[in-house]
Amino acid sequence: MNPQRVLRTVIFIIAVVGAALGVLCLSVWAHNVPRGRDVDLITGFNQQSRLLAPNQYALGIVLAVNYHEFRNNSSWWSIAYFGSLFLSALFSATAALVLKLECFPNKPSLKKDLAAALSTAAAVLITLSTVGNFQQKWEANRLAATATENLVYEVWKGGAGESRADIYSKIEEINQSRNDAIVGSLSSATKNKLQ
C-alpha cells in the first residue's frame, strides 16, 4: 500500500476521533462550569454567607435546591441536545468524505461500510434528539432555573410577596410550567410564565 495513502488515512481517523473527543470534552467542561454563585450567596446555601433575613433561611434553601436541580438538568439536556447535533453533523460530513477519499482503492467494501456506519450513527443521533425532545427539555429546565433565580432576587429585595405561601405558590407555578413544557404542552403563555 502507498505510504502517502496510509498517512492520509491515519490523519483522517485522528481528525475524526479528535473532533469527537473535542465535543465530548467541551460538553463536560460546560457541565462543570460553576453556576448560581449569586443564588448561593443570597440564600446561604454555601454556608459562607446569608443575605436573606434569618426567618427566610429555610425558604432560601428550598429556592437554592430547586435552582441547582434545574441548572443541573439543563446542563445535561444541553449536552445531550447539542452533542447529538454536533456529532450527527460530524458523522454525516465524515461519511461523505469517506466516500470521496481515494485512500481505500483496494477495499471499496470497507469504504462503503464505514460511510454507511457513519451515516447510520448520524441518523440515529438526530432521531433520538428529535423523538426524545432534548431541545424542549433543555429549554424548559433553563427557563425554570432562570425563573427560580429571579424569584431569589425578588425574595431578597422584598418584592416576591409578603407571605411564604405566596413564594411557595410561585415555586409551584415554576414547577408546573416546567413540567408542562417537558411533557410537550409548551404554549406561549406557559413559556412566558417561566421567563
Secondary structure, 3 states (H helix, E strand, C coil): CCHHHHHHHHHHHHHHHHHHHHHHHHHHHHHHCCCCHHHHHHHCCCCCCCCCCHHHHHHHHHHHHHHHHHHHHHHHHHHHHHHHHHHHHHHHHHHHHHHHCCCCCCCHHHHHHHHHHHHHHHHHHHHHHHHCCHHHHHHHHHHHHHHHHHHHHHHHHCCCCCCHHHHHHHHHHHHHHHHHHHCCCCCHHHHHHHC
